[in-house]
Amino acid sequence: MLTIEDHRRDSAGMTYIYPVVSRRAGGVSIGVNLNVNNACNWACAYCQVEDLGRGGPPPIDLALLGSELERFLDDAVAGDFMVRAVPPESRRLVDVAFSGNGEPTSAPEFPAVVRLVREALAARGLLPEVKIRLITNGSLLHRPAVQEGIREIGEAGGEVWFKVDRIGEEATRAVNGAPSAPATVLRRLETCARLAPTWVQTCWFAVDGKAPSEADRQAYCEFLKSLYGKIAGIHLYGLARPSLRPGAERLGRLDSEELAAFAREIQEKTGIKVLISP
């Protein structure tokens, strides 16, 4: 049986397609892993990818990806996959999610794969109930091809989960392994929100037993103020699975009340809806 702790990319025995039980999406998510070489342009401290390297993915075999998706959809929708592999409380297909072992928008084929997924779901009458989701660090939003793919996601009734863990170049370098200027992140996030409904996703955790500082909280809330009315909301979540990055032993989960208190602070200061996944 799949669990929320089991996000292995090879669980279905396929190259690009893998199922997970998603605690944030609330059911079965069909993952699309375009970064089969475990390469990413970021290196987040909490990343669960084994042997993560820097870079982008190899060329995508669109025919293979399409056949894997068709086979898995058949098994999930008309076969016995749900009964065979999913706990009863999670037996519903909620999305096809671009996530995987690196930044999915780094694949030049990204917009073509979005169209492929859209066509497969539409042919089965699954849109828009089964959403197309992109989980992204947003660093490549300046590329026209990435914007093209996100526009297609929006037109299909899907959405984007855009990573914003900390604010400021020093803080993002420490958490994400890549410095990000707040003005640049804001510009890319606003672009994304114009193309498709967009949620900010934020991983909030302790380092060496200490929660993020008051300065971290203030910077985060100040950054989000201007996004009121532009984004769909915020996914605030904690650590669910152990990191496989160097220094993982320094990271720790925050208790649910601490996350809830920060969520209340965000809502009071920004007016933006916050969903919590401890």
LOKOLTI-378756 format. One line per 10 residues: number of its first residue (from 1); their letters; for each residue x, z, y of C-alpha. Coordinates in nm, 2 decimals. Layout:
NUM = a = X/Z/Y  ...
END
This chain:
1 = mltiedhrrd = 0.00/0.00/0.00  0.12/-0.08/0.35  0.15/0.21/0.59  0.22/0.23/0.97  0.58/0.33/0.88  0.64/0.01/0.67  0.72/-0.29/0.89  0.95/-0.47/0.65  0.97/-0.84/0.74  1.00/-0.94/0.37
11 = sagmtyiypv = 0.70/-0.76/0.24  0.51/-1.08/0.17  0.81/-1.27/0.02  0.80/-1.52/0.31  1.05/-1.64/0.57  0.85/-1.62/0.89  0.52/-1.44/0.80  0.48/-1.07/0.72  0.19/-0.82/0.73  0.19/-0.47/0.88
21 = vsrraggvsi = -0.06/-0.20/0.95  -0.04/-0.16/1.32  -0.12/0.18/1.47  -0.15/0.03/1.82  -0.36/-0.28/1.72  -0.58/-0.07/1.49  -0.57/-0.27/1.16  -0.37/-0.54/0.98  -0.14/-0.75/1.20  0.01/-1.08/1.07
31 = gvnlnvnnac = 0.36/-1.08/1.21  0.54/-1.40/1.30  0.92/-1.35/1.29  1.10/-1.63/1.47  1.43/-1.43/1.48  1.51/-1.45/1.10  1.88/-1.40/1.18  1.82/-1.05/1.33  1.94/-1.16/1.67  1.80/-1.05/2.01
41 = nwacaycqve = 1.91/-1.07/2.37  1.84/-0.70/2.40  1.96/-0.40/2.19  1.70/-0.12/2.24  1.82/0.22/2.14  1.51/0.27/1.92  1.52/-0.07/1.74  1.44/-0.07/1.37  1.61/-0.40/1.29  1.90/-0.37/1.04
51 = dlgrggpppi = 2.23/-0.53/1.14  2.09/-0.64/1.48  2.31/-0.90/1.66  2.31/-1.05/2.00  2.18/-1.41/2.05  1.88/-1.63/1.97  1.72/-1.76/1.66  1.82/-2.06/1.44  1.59/-2.37/1.45  1.24/-2.30/1.33
61 = dlallgsele = 1.11/-2.49/1.03  0.76/-2.55/1.17  0.63/-2.70/0.84  0.73/-2.39/0.64  0.60/-2.15/0.90  0.27/-2.34/0.90  0.23/-2.34/0.52  0.32/-1.97/0.50  0.06/-1.88/0.77  -0.21/-2.09/0.59
71 = rflddavagd = -0.14/-1.92/0.26  -0.14/-1.57/0.41  -0.46/-1.63/0.60  -0.63/-1.75/0.29  -0.52/-1.44/0.10  -0.62/-1.20/0.39  -0.95/-1.36/0.47  -1.08/-1.50/0.13  -0.84/-1.33/-0.12  -0.78/-0.98/-0.24
81 = fmvravppes = -0.49/-0.89/-0.01  -0.69/-0.62/0.19  -0.80/-0.44/-0.13  -0.46/-0.49/-0.30  -0.23/-0.38/-0.02  -0.41/-0.21/0.27  -0.56/0.14/0.30  -0.94/0.14/0.32  -0.95/0.26/0.68  -0.73/-0.03/0.80
91 = rrlvdvafsg = -0.89/-0.32/0.61  -0.96/-0.55/0.90  -0.75/-0.84/1.04  -0.69/-0.78/1.41  -0.42/-1.02/1.52  -0.14/-1.26/1.46  0.15/-1.11/1.65  0.48/-1.27/1.77  0.72/-0.98/1.72  0.98/-0.98/1.44
101 = ngeptsapef = 1.35/-0.92/1.45  1.43/-1.03/1.80  1.28/-1.17/2.12  1.03/-1.43/2.00  1.03/-1.63/2.33  1.40/-1.71/2.28  1.30/-1.97/2.02  1.27/-2.32/2.19  0.98/-2.38/1.94  0.78/-2.09/2.07
111 = pavvrlvrea = 0.50/-2.29/2.24  0.47/-2.52/1.94  0.43/-2.22/1.71  0.17/-2.07/1.94  -0.03/-2.40/1.91  0.01/-2.39/1.54  -0.12/-2.04/1.51  -0.41/-2.12/1.75  -0.51/-2.42/1.54  -0.50/-2.22/1.21
121 = laargllpev = -0.72/-1.94/1.35  -0.96/-2.18/1.52  -1.00/-2.38/1.19  -1.12/-2.06/1.02  -1.35/-1.96/1.31  -1.14/-1.64/1.36  -1.08/-1.68/1.74  -1.12/-1.49/1.96  -1.19/-1.19/1.74  -0.85/-1.22/1.57
131 = kirlitngsl = -0.62/-1.22/1.87  -0.29/-1.40/1.92  -0.05/-1.14/2.06  0.30/-1.17/2.20  0.52/-0.86/2.20  0.80/-0.94/2.44  1.07/-0.79/2.65  0.97/-1.04/2.92  1.33/-1.14/3.00  1.27/-1.51/2.96
141 = lhrpavqegi = 0.95/-1.55/3.16  1.13/-1.77/3.41  1.15/-2.05/3.14  0.87/-2.32/3.17  0.84/-2.34/2.79  0.78/-1.96/2.77  0.51/-1.98/3.04  0.36/-2.28/2.85  0.33/-2.07/2.53  0.18/-1.77/2.71
151 = reigeaggev = -0.07/-1.99/2.89  -0.18/-2.11/2.55  -0.22/-1.76/2.43  -0.43/-1.67/2.73  -0.65/-1.98/2.68  -0.71/-1.87/2.32  -0.83/-1.53/2.42  -0.51/-1.36/2.33  -0.28/-1.12/2.52  0.08/-1.01/2.59
161 = wfkvdrigee = 0.24/-0.68/2.54  0.52/-0.67/2.79  0.80/-0.41/2.74  0.88/-0.18/3.03  1.05/0.13/2.90  1.24/0.25/3.21  1.29/0.15/3.56  1.63/0.07/3.72  1.94/-0.11/3.59  2.12/0.20/3.47
171 = atravngaps = 1.81/0.33/3.29  1.73/0.00/3.12  2.09/-0.05/3.02  2.08/0.29/2.84  1.75/0.23/2.67  1.73/-0.15/2.62  2.10/-0.25/2.62  2.04/-0.48/2.91  2.02/-0.40/3.28  1.70/-0.52/3.45
181 = apatvlrrle = 1.65/-0.51/3.82  1.30/-0.37/3.91  1.22/-0.66/4.14  1.30/-0.92/3.87  1.09/-0.73/3.61  0.80/-0.71/3.85  0.81/-1.08/3.93  0.81/-1.17/3.56  0.54/-0.93/3.48  0.32/-1.06/3.76
191 = tcarlaptwv = 0.38/-1.42/3.63  0.29/-1.31/3.28  -0.03/-1.15/3.39  -0.15/-1.46/3.57  -0.11/-1.66/3.25  -0.27/-1.42/3.00  -0.41/-1.07/2.98  -0.11/-0.84/2.98  -0.04/-0.48/2.88  0.27/-0.30/2.96
201 = qtcwfavdgk = 0.42/-0.13/2.65  0.64/0.17/2.70  0.83/0.37/2.44  0.88/0.73/2.56  1.11/0.95/2.37  1.37/1.23/2.39  1.74/1.19/2.40  1.95/1.49/2.29  1.64/1.70/2.28  1.55/1.62/2.64
211 = apseadrqay = 1.24/1.43/2.76  1.28/1.16/3.03  1.34/1.32/3.36  1.10/1.37/3.65  1.30/1.10/3.83  1.23/0.86/3.54  0.86/0.94/3.55  0.84/0.90/3.93  1.02/0.57/3.92  0.79/0.44/3.65
221 = ceflkslygk = 0.47/0.53/3.83  0.60/0.39/4.16  0.69/0.07/3.99  0.34/0.03/3.84  0.14/0.11/4.15  0.14/-0.25/4.27  0.02/-0.37/3.93  -0.32/-0.20/3.96  -0.59/-0.46/3.90  -0.33/-0.71/3.77
231 = iagihlygla = -0.26/-0.58/3.42  -0.50/-0.48/3.15  -0.34/-0.14/3.09  -0.05/0.05/2.95  0.04/0.12/2.58  0.24/0.45/2.59  0.39/0.52/2.25  0.64/0.74/2.08  0.88/0.69/1.80  0.71/0.62/1.47
241 = rpslrpgaer = 1.00/0.49/1.25  1.37/0.58/1.26  1.60/0.37/1.47  1.88/0.17/1.30  2.10/0.15/1.61  2.42/0.35/1.66  2.34/0.68/1.82  1.99/0.70/1.65  2.05/1.06/1.57  2.03/1.14/1.94
251 = lgrldseela = 1.67/1.02/1.97  1.37/1.24/1.91  0.99/1.22/1.91  0.79/1.39/2.19  0.49/1.59/2.09  0.15/1.44/2.15  0.07/1.67/2.44  0.38/1.57/2.63  0.28/1.21/2.60  -0.08/1.29/2.70
261 = afareiqekt = 0.05/1.47/3.01  0.26/1.17/3.11  -0.04/0.94/3.05  -0.26/1.16/3.28  0.02/1.15/3.55  0.04/0.77/3.52  -0.34/0.73/3.56  -0.36/0.97/3.85  -0.08/0.80/4.04  -0.16/0.43/3.96
271 = gikvlisp = -0.52/0.41/3.85  -0.42/0.21/3.55  -0.57/0.28/3.21  -0.33/0.43/2.95  -0.36/0.42/2.57  -0.15/0.66/2.37  0.01/0.62/2.03  0.22/0.93/1.95
END
